[in-house]
Amino acid sequence: MFSSRRLRWPGGALALLVMAVTIAACGSSKPSTTKTTSTVSSTSSSVAASATSSTESAGTIPVTFVGDETGLVAFVGKEVLKGMEVAVKRANASGELHGKKIVLSVMDTASNVSTATVKMSDAVKSNAVAVFGPLLSNEALATAPIAERGKVVDIETEAEVGGLLQIGKYIYRLTPSEFLYYPLTVDHLAKLGVKHVNLVYASDNPTLTEESTKLLPEWTKKLGISIGTSVGIPSTTTEFSSIVTKLETGKPEAIGVNMIGPAIASIASALRTSGYKGTIFCDQSATAGSLKPGGSAANGIIYGVLYSPEMSFPSSKEFTKLYEESFPGEKPQGYDATGYDAMTAFADAIAKSGSDTREGVLKGMQELTVAGSFDGGSGPLKFTGPEHREVSGPGALVEWKEGAEHMLVQGTPGLESQPLKAQ
Amino acid sequence: MPGAPAAGEMLQQLINAIVFGSVLTLFALGLSLAWGTLDVLNLAHGAVFIFAGYLTYELTRQGALSFVPALIVSMVGAGAATVALEVLAFRFIRTRFANKRQAELSMLVASIGGAIIIDQVVSNETGATTFGPPSSIFKVREYHLTGSAGITNIQILIVVVAVLAAVGLDQWVRRSRQGRAVRAVAYDPVTSGLLGVNVSFVAISTMFVAGALAGLAGVLLAVNLRAEEVAVGQDYLLTAFAILIVGGVGSVRGAVLAAYLIAIAETAVVAYGPTQWRDGIAFLLILLVLLVRPQGLFAKAQFQRA
């Protein structure tokens, strides 16, 4: 889902450059900082000098999340990690790991490509039998070859960039593309009788641009919906009045806001303030709590999600329950589910191969793909794509109302992508 | 009447441009003041701008303060953050570097450091995600004008405050005793000090006013946008550079005119041109001005300083 956002100002670029050089220098001269998460054993895997391990470790199965715990997408990284922690807890308690326990370590990429490569190198040099992440597409593209060369399975989440899986057989992506369940939104629009929509999208985000300029026009056309104004703006845009005026031309019955971050709430608020009463739909980026600041103006916004706590799949219900037990008072969200799904697949792979060496993990993952699917927090996930190293999921359509998501439609599991039923 | 919607839309876009220009004015005034008088190109200005929005969010989300007190506290907080940068970094650099160019570059780097620290604080406190003050602190209402055009009460407030701030700052710098001291320091800090001007106090008060102006803009924008994130301040910083270069560094009137000029140009591109080229407009204007009139459109000489 994530593509790197462009640097926004010369000072920021300079600062990041200085930081990158500093971090790279630090990374080459001293061991990296590694954190072992609180939900697992305190016998942390050390990054320091341990050689690449192909031998089974006694009692523990070390894995590393090379993730964005600070920086641009820290809000995602923190949730993905929480989901992983829940899955580790479940797998360790289940006994399916042949009496061993997963020990999860975290290396923070700070949403920075240079840092991510240093951390991935450290993780590959460590005794970790598998790595997870990082989340940003540009980080994933830079680090996946390191994992591939180190012959360690790298389970990606979130990074939707093309070409990632072509890097090699050790690379997996276990977050279903939003493209697979976005049709649920379009289908719902058709059922509401929408015939004409206008659209704004982040033109510097490859995923949102492809979604908005290629896929959405195809889907809407099939359902007899026309797209009038389609406005591409940089995701860094902060002045929306003129765009909102443009979006309202032609009085569309629905307006799409395929943006990321605060732009969604800002545009929705401006639309409602100016009296727009039609349907507002957006991309799954809205799941990161970005609608909350919109208050009542965000009520009624619809979007497709990978996971909803209201999903009826048994594995989804189990995830929701385990999450709420682990983090009392919190509701799980899509990013938590992606972390849970990735770690659940890893545990299932260990259970299948019966070996927790790096080779054993690869063998287990390959056996899992042959099985065709596994049950994650997002429901039954079907292996698909090149060599079946990525997955499709049912997804769901939700409506934002009074500060929370409410599921309108649950997707159908076992399909490559959700159908346009209204055609 | 077929022409009516187009006319209404055109009027709406003009209103949008004026509001946008007003936000840019508020943002650029503080930056211009610091750069024009103290030679501080404060790259932390955008971070301070967002810091004020964050303070308002924190002060209002639990219902602790209403809009006006939160605005005042946030402006003071933003001013204090800028003064902290002056006291902890800029002042030392100014006294330790005899070479003016070296000092300017060092202050530039120091301000980047300040921006990173402030951004990190806000980022940590907000979980690096979207934040905004609750809608209950300022009930936004739209007043319909002619056709489909309208303007909201927060937009009216932004325009009025921007005009008052610009006029007030212009008069303060031009006519007040303190303003004359600021201009004297801007012209020659050493001679000003010998003539009895308290240069240190002038620097601190100038930086406070600059920060408070960023805070004022930050709070009004937070209420208008409803949702912000740390990076928003950086985007305004980029446009503010264009304003300062087009308007002429240190010229309050130049900054105001350039802010509205850029706002109108960018809005026109969004409304009637290729939207994705909006950001390019600012850079095109910078390029043109640097080629034709390097000192800025409204600076009469190299040193205009208000």
HADDOCK unambig.tbl for C-alpha pairs under 7 A between the chains (distance, minus, plus):
assign (segid A and resid 8 and name CA) (segid B and resid 234 and name CA) 6.32 0.50 0.50
assign (segid A and resid 8 and name CA) (segid B and resid 235 and name CA) 6.11 0.50 0.50
assign (segid A and resid 9 and name CA) (segid B and resid 234 and name CA) 6.05 0.50 0.50
assign (segid A and resid 9 and name CA) (segid B and resid 235 and name CA) 6.82 0.50 0.50
assign (segid A and resid 9 and name CA) (segid B and resid 238 and name CA) 5.86 0.50 0.50
assign (segid A and resid 11 and name CA) (segid B and resid 43 and name CA) 6.54 0.50 0.50
assign (segid A and resid 11 and name CA) (segid B and resid 112 and name CA) 6.13 0.50 0.50
assign (segid A and resid 15 and name CA) (segid B and resid 112 and name CA) 6.43 0.50 0.50
assign (segid A and resid 72 and name CA) (segid B and resid 128 and name CA) 6.89 0.50 0.50
assign (segid A and resid 74 and name CA) (segid B and resid 128 and name CA) 6.16 0.50 0.50
assign (segid A and resid 75 and name CA) (segid B and resid 127 and name CA) 5.83 0.50 0.50
assign (segid A and resid 75 and name CA) (segid B and resid 128 and name CA) 5.65 0.50 0.50
assign (segid A and resid 75 and name CA) (segid B and resid 129 and name CA) 5.99 0.50 0.50
assign (segid A and resid 231 and name CA) (segid B and resid 275 and name CA) 6.68 0.50 0.50
assign (segid A and resid 232 and name CA) (segid B and resid 275 and name CA) 6.50 0.50 0.50
assign (segid A and resid 232 and name CA) (segid B and resid 276 and name CA) 5.93 0.50 0.50
assign (segid A and resid 233 and name CA) (segid B and resid 275 and name CA) 6.23 0.50 0.50
assign (segid A and resid 233 and name CA) (segid B and resid 276 and name CA) 5.05 0.50 0.50
assign (segid A and resid 234 and name CA) (segid B and resid 276 and name CA) 6.60 0.50 0.50
assign (segid A and resid 236 and name CA) (segid B and resid 235 and name CA) 6.69 0.50 0.50
assign (segid A and resid 238 and name CA) (segid B and resid 232 and name CA) 6.61 0.50 0.50
assign (segid A and resid 239 and name CA) (segid B and resid 20 and name CA) 6.95 0.50 0.50
assign (segid A and resid 241 and name CA) (segid B and resid 16 and name CA) 5.65 0.50 0.50
assign (segid A and resid 242 and name CA) (segid B and resid 13 and name CA) 5.71 0.50 0.50
assign (segid A and resid 242 and name CA) (segid B and resid 16 and name CA) 5.79 0.50 0.50
assign (segid A and resid 242 and name CA) (segid B and resid 267 and name CA) 6.11 0.50 0.50
assign (segid A and resid 242 and name CA) (segid B and resid 270 and name CA) 6.63 0.50 0.50
assign (segid A and resid 242 and name CA) (segid B and resid 271 and name CA) 6.48 0.50 0.50
assign (segid A and resid 243 and name CA) (segid B and resid 270 and name CA) 6.69 0.50 0.50
assign (segid A and resid 246 and name CA) (segid B and resid 271 and name CA) 6.39 0.50 0.50
assign (segid A and resid 261 and name CA) (segid B and resid 130 and name CA) 6.31 0.50 0.50
assign (segid A and resid 262 and name CA) (segid B and resid 130 and name CA) 5.46 0.50 0.50
assign (segid A and resid 262 and name CA) (segid B and resid 227 and name CA) 4.99 0.50 0.50
assign (segid A and resid 262 and name CA) (segid B and resid 228 and name CA) 5.29 0.50 0.50
assign (segid A and resid 262 and name CA) (segid B and resid 229 and name CA) 6.44 0.50 0.50
assign (segid A and resid 265 and name CA) (segid B and resid 226 and name CA) 6.96 0.50 0.50
assign (segid A and resid 265 and name CA) (segid B and resid 227 and name CA) 6.09 0.50 0.50
assign (segid A and resid 266 and name CA) (segid B and resid 225 and name CA) 4.97 0.50 0.50
assign (segid A and resid 266 and name CA) (segid B and resid 226 and name CA) 5.69 0.50 0.50
assign (segid A and resid 266 and name CA) (segid B and resid 227 and name CA) 5.71 0.50 0.50
assign (segid A and resid 273 and name CA) (segid B and resid 141 and name CA) 6.91 0.50 0.50
assign (segid A and resid 273 and name CA) (segid B and resid 142 and name CA) 6.52 0.50 0.50
assign (segid A and resid 274 and name CA) (segid B and resid 142 and name CA) 6.53 0.50 0.50
assign (segid A and resid 290 and name CA) (segid B and resid 130 and name CA) 5.40 0.50 0.50
assign (segid A and resid 293 and name CA) (segid B and resid 131 and name CA) 5.94 0.50 0.50
assign (segid A and resid 293 and name CA) (segid B and resid 132 and name CA) 5.21 0.50 0.50
assign (segid A and resid 293 and name CA) (segid B and resid 134 and name CA) 6.76 0.50 0.50
assign (segid A and resid 293 and name CA) (segid B and resid 226 and name CA) 5.92 0.50 0.50
assign (segid A and resid 293 and name CA) (segid B and resid 227 and name CA) 5.40 0.50 0.50
assign (segid A and resid 294 and name CA) (segid B and resid 226 and name CA) 6.01 0.50 0.50
assign (segid A and resid 294 and name CA) (segid B and resid 227 and name CA) 6.79 0.50 0.50
assign (segid A and resid 295 and name CA) (segid B and resid 135 and name CA) 6.48 0.50 0.50
